[in-house]
Amino acid sequence: MKAAVVALGKIGLPLAVQMARRGVETVGSDISASVVDLVNRGIPPFPGETDLAEGLAQVVPAGLLRATTSNQEAVGSADAVIVVVPVVVDAEGRPDFGAMDAATRDIGEALRPGQLISYETTLPVGTTRGRFAPLLREVSGLVPGEDFFLVHSPERVFSGRIFQDLKTYPKIVGGINEASAAAAVDFYERILEFDDRPDLARANGVWNLGSAEAAELTKLAETTYRDVNIALANEFARHAEDIGIDIGPVIEAANSQPFSHIHRPGVAVGGHCIPVYPRFYASVDRTARIPVVAREVNEAVPARVVGALEAEMGGLRSKRVVVLGAAYRGGVKETAFSGVFPLVAALHSAGAEPLVHDPLFTADELTGLGLSPYHEADPCDAAVLQADHAEYRDWRLANLPGCEVMYDGRRFLNGSRWTADGVRYMRLGTA
C-alpha cells in the first residue's frame, strides 16, 4: 500500500511517520521547501514532538517516507490521501478555505479511480460533502463515492504527544457513503494500533459514525465544549477575585465530585483548535449562543489581567513589563492565537513597554513576530506568565531583576518563591 499526506505540519508529519512505521510507502507534500528538505534528511522541522526524530531516523533511510513540494506528485501514486491543510478564520471569525481549496484542486488534478481521500483538518459541518466533494468532481471528472472514496476523519491529538494519542483515542471516520466509510475503516485499521480502553462504551479502534457530517460535528463538539468549560472557569476566577477568595481550592473541590470536571482558568486560550473551531461551529449553527459568549469571555481575559496589574502597580506608564512565553502553551513552539498578542496590545494601551521572552524562540524570531524580545537578567518592573513552559518554574528574581510584581496567568508558578524574594505575587483567580 502507498499513501500521501498533504501538509507536513505538526499533525501531518507525525501521521506520515506513523504510516511509514506500519510499512506503508508514504510521500508527504508541503509548500515549504525547507520543511521538505529537512524531512528528506530525516530531521524534524519543528521541536517538541516526542519520538518524531527517532521515527524519521527509522523510516527515511529505509525509503518508507519522502517529501516533495508537489501535491500532485504525492497524490498520483497513492492508494490513500490524508489531507491536513489548515483552515483558519478571518478577523470576523469566518472560515478561510483558500489554502484548502487550492490543495483540493491539486488533489483533483492527480486523482485516480479507487483512491481514498480523507480530510483530517477540522471543518465546519457539511464541508466535506458540500464543498470538497463537488470541487474534486469538477477538477477530476470522477464521481465521489463511486469512482473514489471520500471521508472526514478529524485529528484528535495534541502536539507533543501525537504518537501516544493515536493509540489512546478512537479514530473517528465518516464517509459521504458507506463504501467510502468502509474503505477508511480498512485503511486506518492498517496504519493504527490502539490501547485497551475498558472505560469506553465500545472497543477502542476505528469508529464509523455513519456520515461525514457526524464526524465533522464530533471534533467541533469536543473543542467547543472545552472552550465553554474554560470560559466558565474564567468566569469563576473573575468572581473569586471580586469576592476575595482563591479559585484553586474551589475547582479542586468541585472536581472531586464524580462526573465533574472544570478546567483551570488561563490568561488566554490559543492554538489552532480552541479559538478557531467554536467559530466553525457558530458559522453553521447560526442560533448558537453559548459558544459565541464563551469566546467573548476567554478573549477578554488578557485585558483583565493587564487591568489588575495596572491597579496593583498604580499605573503601568513607562513600566517595563515582561511577558513570559510567546507560545500558546508550554512546550510547543507555536504562536497561533497565542495570548501574547492581546497581552502585548493591552500593555501598550496602558502605556507600558512590553517585552517578550520565550525559551523556544530566538530574539530574531520574536522580532519577526512583531514582538520586542526580553533578554534574561535585564532590568524590568513586572512580569506576566503567559505560557507554562517548564523552564519558568525555576525562575527567580535573579532572572528578572527589579521585578516588583509577578502575575501568574496560568496558576503555574510557586508563589512562595517569588514572595520570598520580595516580589508581589498575583495569580489568575485570586484576589
C-alpha positions as CSV (number, residue, x, y, z in Angstrom):
1,M,0.0,0.0,0.0
2,K,1.1,3.6,-0.7
3,A,-0.2,6.7,0.9
4,A,0.2,10.5,0.7
5,V,-0.1,13.2,3.4
6,V,-0.8,16.7,2.1
7,A,0.8,19.3,4.5
8,L,3.7,18.2,6.8
9,G,2.9,20.3,9.8
10,K,2.7,19.4,13.4
11,I,-0.1,16.9,12.7
12,G,0.7,15.8,9.2
13,L,4.3,14.8,9.6
14,P,3.9,12.6,12.7
15,L,0.9,10.9,10.9
16,A,3.2,10.3,7.9
17,V,5.8,8.8,10.1
18,Q,3.1,6.6,11.8
19,M,2.0,5.3,8.4
20,A,5.6,4.6,7.3
21,R,6.4,2.8,10.5
22,R,3.5,0.5,9.7
23,G,5.1,-0.4,6.4
24,V,3.1,1.9,4.2
25,E,5.2,3.7,1.5
26,T,4.4,7.3,2.2
27,V,5.0,10.6,0.3
28,G,4.4,13.8,2.1
29,S,3.9,17.2,0.4
30,D,4.4,20.7,1.8
31,I,4.5,24.2,0.3
32,S,7.7,24.9,2.4
33,A,10.9,23.8,0.5
34,S,12.8,24.0,3.8
35,V,10.4,21.6,5.5
36,V,10.7,19.2,2.6
37,D,14.5,19.3,2.7
38,L,14.6,18.7,6.4
39,V,12.2,15.7,6.2
40,N,14.2,14.2,3.4
41,R,17.3,14.5,5.5
42,G,15.5,12.8,8.4
43,I,15.5,16.0,10.6
44,P,12.4,17.2,12.4
45,P,11.4,20.7,11.1
46,F,10.0,21.7,14.4
47,P,10.9,20.9,18.0
48,G,8.9,19.3,20.8
49,E,7.2,16.2,19.3
50,T,8.1,13.1,21.3
51,D,9.6,10.3,19.2
52,L,9.4,12.2,15.9
53,A,13.2,12.4,15.5
54,E,13.5,8.7,16.2
55,G,10.7,7.9,13.8
56,L,12.2,9.9,11.0
57,A,15.6,8.3,11.5
58,Q,13.9,4.9,11.1
59,V,11.6,5.5,8.1
60,V,13.5,8.0,5.9
61,P,16.7,5.9,5.4
62,A,14.5,2.8,4.8
63,G,12.8,4.5,1.9
64,L,9.4,4.4,3.5
65,L,9.0,8.2,3.7
66,R,10.0,11.0,1.5
67,A,8.8,14.6,0.9
68,T,8.0,16.8,-2.0
69,T,6.7,20.3,-2.7
70,S,4.3,18.9,-5.3
71,N,0.9,17.8,-4.1
72,Q,0.2,16.2,-7.5
73,E,3.4,14.1,-7.2
74,A,2.4,12.9,-3.7
75,V,-1.2,12.1,-4.6
76,G,-0.5,10.5,-8.0
77,S,0.8,7.1,-6.8
78,A,-1.1,6.9,-3.5
79,D,-3.9,4.5,-2.6
80,A,-4.9,6.8,0.3
81,V,-4.5,10.5,0.6
82,I,-4.6,12.2,4.0
83,V,-5.3,16.0,3.9
84,V,-4.1,18.1,6.9
85,V,-4.0,21.6,5.3
86,P,-5.0,24.3,7.8
87,V,-8.3,26.1,7.6
88,V,-8.2,29.4,9.6
89,V,-10.7,32.1,10.4
90,D,-10.6,35.7,9.3
91,A,-10.9,38.8,11.5
92,E,-14.7,38.4,11.5
93,G,-14.5,34.7,12.5
94,R,-15.4,33.3,9.1
95,P,-13.6,30.2,7.8
96,D,-10.9,30.9,5.2
97,F,-10.7,28.0,2.8
98,G,-8.1,29.5,0.5
99,A,-5.3,27.1,1.2
100,M,-7.6,24.0,1.5
101,D,-9.4,24.8,-1.8
102,A,-6.0,25.1,-3.6
103,A,-4.8,21.8,-2.2
104,T,-8.1,20.2,-3.1
105,R,-7.7,21.3,-6.7
106,D,-4.2,19.9,-6.7
107,I,-5.6,16.6,-5.4
108,G,-8.3,16.6,-8.0
109,E,-5.8,17.0,-10.8
110,A,-3.9,13.9,-9.8
111,L,-7.0,11.9,-8.6
112,R,-7.4,8.3,-9.9
113,P,-10.3,5.9,-9.6
114,G,-10.2,3.8,-6.4
115,Q,-8.3,6.2,-4.2
116,L,-9.4,7.1,-0.7
117,I,-9.3,10.8,0.2
118,S,-9.6,11.6,3.9
119,Y,-9.8,15.2,5.2
120,E,-8.4,15.3,8.7
121,T,-8.4,19.0,9.1
122,T,-11.3,20.2,11.4
123,L,-14.1,21.6,9.3
124,P,-17.5,23.2,9.6
125,V,-20.3,20.7,9.4
126,G,-21.2,19.9,5.8
127,T,-17.9,21.0,4.3
128,T,-16.6,17.6,3.1
129,R,-19.8,16.7,1.3
130,G,-21.0,20.2,0.3
131,R,-17.7,21.9,-0.7
132,F,-14.8,19.4,-1.3
133,A,-16.8,16.6,-3.0
134,P,-18.1,18.9,-5.7
135,L,-14.7,20.6,-6.1
136,L,-12.9,17.2,-6.5
137,R,-15.6,16.1,-9.0
138,E,-15.2,19.3,-11.0
139,V,-11.5,19.1,-11.3
140,S,-11.1,15.3,-11.8
141,G,-14.2,14.4,-13.6
142,L,-14.7,11.5,-11.2
143,V,-17.8,10.8,-9.1
144,P,-17.2,10.9,-5.3
145,G,-18.4,7.8,-3.6
146,E,-18.4,5.8,-6.8
147,D,-15.1,6.4,-8.6
148,F,-13.2,7.3,-5.5
149,F,-13.9,7.2,-1.7
150,L,-14.3,10.4,0.4
151,V,-14.4,10.7,4.2
152,H,-13.8,13.1,7.0
153,S,-11.7,11.8,9.9
154,P,-10.8,14.5,12.4
155,E,-7.4,14.5,14.0
156,R,-7.8,14.2,17.8
157,V,-4.2,14.6,19.0
158,F,-2.2,17.2,20.9
159,S,1.2,18.5,19.7
160,G,4.0,16.9,21.8
161,R,2.3,13.6,22.3
162,I,0.8,12.7,19.0
163,F,2.1,9.1,18.7
164,Q,0.6,8.3,22.1
165,D,-2.7,10.0,21.3
166,L,-3.0,8.0,18.1
167,K,-3.1,4.9,20.3
168,T,-5.2,6.3,23.1
169,Y,-8.2,7.8,21.3
170,P,-10.7,6.1,18.9
171,K,-10.2,7.1,15.3
172,I,-13.4,8.7,14.1
173,V,-14.4,8.3,10.4
174,G,-17.5,9.4,8.5
175,G,-18.0,8.9,4.8
176,I,-20.1,10.5,2.2
177,N,-21.5,7.0,1.7
178,E,-21.0,3.5,3.2
179,A,-18.5,2.4,0.6
180,S,-16.3,5.4,1.5
181,A,-16.5,4.7,5.2
182,A,-15.6,1.1,4.8
183,A,-12.5,2.0,2.8
184,A,-11.5,4.4,5.5
185,V,-12.0,1.9,8.3
186,D,-9.9,-0.7,6.4
187,F,-7.1,1.9,5.9
188,Y,-7.0,3.3,9.4
189,E,-7.1,-0.2,11.0
190,R,-4.0,-1.0,9.0
191,I,-1.9,2.1,10.0
192,L,-3.0,2.4,13.6
193,E,-2.8,0.3,16.8
194,F,-4.9,1.1,19.9
195,D,-4.5,0.8,23.6
196,D,-7.1,-1.2,25.5
197,R,-9.7,1.2,26.9
198,P,-12.2,-0.6,29.2
199,D,-13.7,2.8,30.1
200,L,-15.2,3.2,26.6
201,A,-18.7,2.2,25.6
202,R,-17.2,0.1,22.8
203,A,-13.8,-1.3,21.9
204,N,-11.1,1.3,21.2
205,G,-10.3,1.4,17.5
206,V,-11.7,2.9,14.3
207,W,-15.3,4.1,14.8
208,N,-17.6,4.7,11.8
209,L,-20.0,7.4,12.8
210,G,-22.2,6.9,9.8
211,S,-21.7,10.2,7.9
212,A,-19.1,12.8,7.2
213,E,-21.3,15.3,9.0
214,A,-21.3,13.3,12.2
215,A,-17.5,13.1,12.1
216,E,-17.2,16.8,11.5
217,L,-19.5,17.6,14.4
218,T,-17.6,15.3,16.7
219,K,-14.4,17.4,16.6
220,L,-16.4,20.7,16.8
221,A,-18.3,19.3,19.8
222,E,-15.1,18.3,21.6
223,T,-13.3,21.6,21.1
224,T,-16.3,23.8,21.7
225,Y,-17.1,22.0,24.9
226,R,-13.5,22.7,26.1
227,D,-13.8,26.4,25.2
228,V,-17.1,26.7,27.0
229,N,-15.6,24.9,30.1
230,I,-12.6,27.2,30.1
231,A,-14.8,30.3,29.8
232,L,-16.8,29.1,32.8
233,A,-13.6,28.6,34.8
234,N,-12.5,32.1,33.8
235,E,-15.9,33.4,34.9
236,F,-15.5,31.6,38.2
237,A,-12.0,33.1,38.5
238,R,-13.3,36.6,37.9
239,H,-15.9,36.2,40.6
240,A,-13.4,34.7,43.0
241,E,-11.3,37.8,42.5
242,D,-14.3,40.1,43.1
243,I,-15.2,38.4,46.4
244,G,-11.7,37.9,47.7
245,I,-11.1,34.2,47.5
246,D,-8.8,31.8,45.6
247,I,-10.5,29.8,42.9
248,G,-7.9,27.0,43.0
249,P,-9.3,25.1,46.0
250,V,-12.9,25.7,44.7
251,I,-12.1,24.0,41.4
252,E,-10.2,21.2,43.2
253,A,-13.2,20.5,45.4
254,A,-15.7,20.7,42.6
255,N,-13.7,18.3,40.5
256,S,-13.8,15.7,43.4
257,Q,-17.4,15.1,42.6
258,P,-18.0,12.3,40.1
259,F,-18.6,13.3,36.5
260,S,-17.5,16.9,37.3
261,H,-14.5,18.5,35.5
262,I,-13.8,22.2,35.4
263,H,-10.7,23.4,33.6
264,R,-8.3,25.7,35.3
265,P,-8.6,29.4,34.2
266,G,-6.0,30.8,31.9
267,V,-4.8,34.1,30.6
268,A,-5.6,33.0,27.0
269,V,-6.7,30.0,25.1
270,G,-4.6,29.7,21.9
271,G,-3.6,27.3,19.2
272,H,-5.3,26.2,16.0
273,C,-8.2,24.4,17.9
274,I,-9.9,26.1,20.7
275,P,-10.0,29.7,19.5
276,V,-11.0,28.6,16.0
277,Y,-13.3,25.6,16.0
278,P,-16.1,27.1,18.1
279,R,-16.3,29.7,15.3
280,F,-16.6,26.9,12.8
281,Y,-19.5,25.6,14.7
282,A,-21.1,29.0,15.1
283,S,-20.6,29.7,11.3
284,V,-23.0,26.8,10.6
285,D,-25.3,26.9,13.6
286,R,-26.5,30.5,13.5
287,T,-28.7,30.1,16.5
288,A,-25.8,29.1,18.8
289,R,-25.3,31.5,21.7
290,I,-23.1,29.7,24.3
291,P,-20.1,29.2,22.1
292,V,-20.1,32.8,21.0
293,V,-20.3,34.1,24.6
294,A,-17.6,31.7,25.7
295,R,-15.2,33.1,23.0
296,E,-16.0,36.6,24.2
297,V,-15.3,35.6,27.8
298,N,-12.0,34.0,27.0
299,E,-10.8,36.8,24.7
300,A,-11.5,39.3,27.5
301,V,-9.1,37.7,30.0
302,P,-5.8,39.3,28.7
303,A,-7.1,42.8,29.1
304,R,-8.5,41.9,32.6
305,V,-5.1,40.7,33.6
306,V,-3.4,43.9,32.5
307,G,-6.0,45.9,34.3
308,A,-5.3,44.0,37.5
309,L,-1.6,44.5,37.1
310,E,-2.1,48.2,36.4
311,A,-4.2,48.6,39.6
312,E,-1.6,46.7,41.7
313,M,1.3,48.9,40.5
314,G,-0.6,52.2,40.5
315,G,-0.3,52.5,36.7
316,L,1.9,51.0,34.0
317,R,3.0,54.1,32.1
318,S,6.7,53.6,31.1
319,K,7.0,50.4,33.1
320,R,9.0,47.6,31.5
321,V,6.7,44.5,31.7
322,V,8.0,41.1,30.6
323,V,5.5,38.6,29.1
324,L,6.9,35.1,29.7
325,G,6.0,32.9,26.8
326,A,5.2,33.7,23.2
327,A,3.8,30.2,22.5
328,Y,0.2,29.5,23.0
329,R,1.0,26.8,25.6
330,G,4.1,25.4,27.3
331,G,6.4,23.2,25.5
332,V,5.1,23.9,22.0
333,K,6.8,26.3,19.5
334,E,3.6,27.6,18.1
335,T,2.0,31.1,18.4
336,A,-1.3,30.6,16.6
337,F,-3.8,32.7,18.5
338,S,-1.4,33.0,21.4
339,G,-2.3,35.2,24.3
340,V,1.0,37.0,23.9
341,F,-0.6,39.2,21.2
342,P,-3.6,40.6,23.1
343,L,-1.4,40.9,26.2
344,V,1.2,43.0,24.4
345,A,-1.6,45.1,22.9
346,A,-3.2,45.7,26.2
347,L,0.1,46.6,27.8
348,H,0.8,49.1,25.0
349,S,-2.6,50.6,25.6
350,A,-1.8,51.0,29.3
351,G,1.4,52.9,28.4
352,A,3.8,50.1,29.4
353,E,6.8,48.9,27.5
354,P,6.0,45.2,26.8
355,L,9.0,42.8,26.3
356,V,8.6,39.1,25.5
357,H,10.7,36.1,26.4
358,D,10.3,32.5,25.3
359,P,12.9,29.7,25.7
360,L,11.8,28.2,22.4
361,F,12.2,31.3,20.3
362,T,15.3,33.3,19.4
363,A,15.3,37.1,19.7
364,D,15.2,37.4,15.9
365,E,12.2,35.1,15.8
366,L,10.4,37.2,18.4
367,T,11.2,40.3,16.4
368,G,9.8,38.7,13.3
369,L,6.5,38.1,15.2
370,G,6.3,41.8,15.9
371,L,7.4,41.4,19.5
372,S,10.2,43.2,21.4
373,P,12.5,40.5,22.9
374,Y,13.5,40.4,26.5
375,H,16.9,39.2,27.4
376,E,17.1,37.3,30.6
377,A,18.5,39.2,33.6
378,D,17.8,42.6,32.0
379,P,16.0,45.0,34.5
380,C,12.2,45.1,34.4
381,D,9.3,46.3,36.6
382,A,6.8,43.5,36.4
383,A,6.2,40.2,34.6
384,V,3.2,38.2,33.4
385,L,3.4,34.4,32.9
386,Q,1.6,33.7,29.6
387,A,2.9,30.2,28.6
388,D,3.5,27.5,31.1
389,H,7.0,26.5,29.9
390,A,8.7,24.1,32.3
391,E,11.8,26.4,32.3
392,Y,9.9,29.1,34.1
393,R,9.3,27.0,37.2
394,D,12.9,27.6,38.2
395,W,13.0,31.3,37.5
396,R,13.5,33.7,40.4
397,L,14.1,37.4,40.9
398,A,17.7,37.0,39.6
399,N,16.2,36.2,36.2
400,L,14.0,39.3,36.3
401,P,16.0,41.9,38.3
402,G,13.9,44.7,39.6
403,C,10.6,42.9,39.1
404,E,8.1,44.2,41.6
405,V,5.0,42.1,40.6
406,M,4.8,38.6,39.1
407,Y,1.3,37.9,37.6
408,D,0.9,34.2,37.1
409,G,-1.6,34.0,34.3
410,R,-1.5,30.1,34.3
411,R,-1.6,29.4,38.0
412,F,1.6,27.5,37.3
413,L,4.4,29.0,39.4
414,N,5.4,28.5,43.1
415,G,4.2,31.8,44.5
416,S,6.2,31.4,47.8
417,R,9.5,31.5,45.9
418,W,8.6,34.9,44.5
419,T,7.3,36.3,47.7
420,A,10.5,35.1,49.4
421,D,12.4,37.3,47.0
422,G,10.2,40.3,47.9
423,V,8.2,40.1,44.7
424,R,4.4,40.6,45.0
425,Y,2.8,37.5,43.5
426,M,-0.6,37.6,41.8
427,R,-2.3,34.8,40.0
428,L,-5.5,34.5,38.0
429,G,-8.5,33.7,40.1
430,T,-7.0,35.1,43.3
431,A,-7.9,38.4,45.0
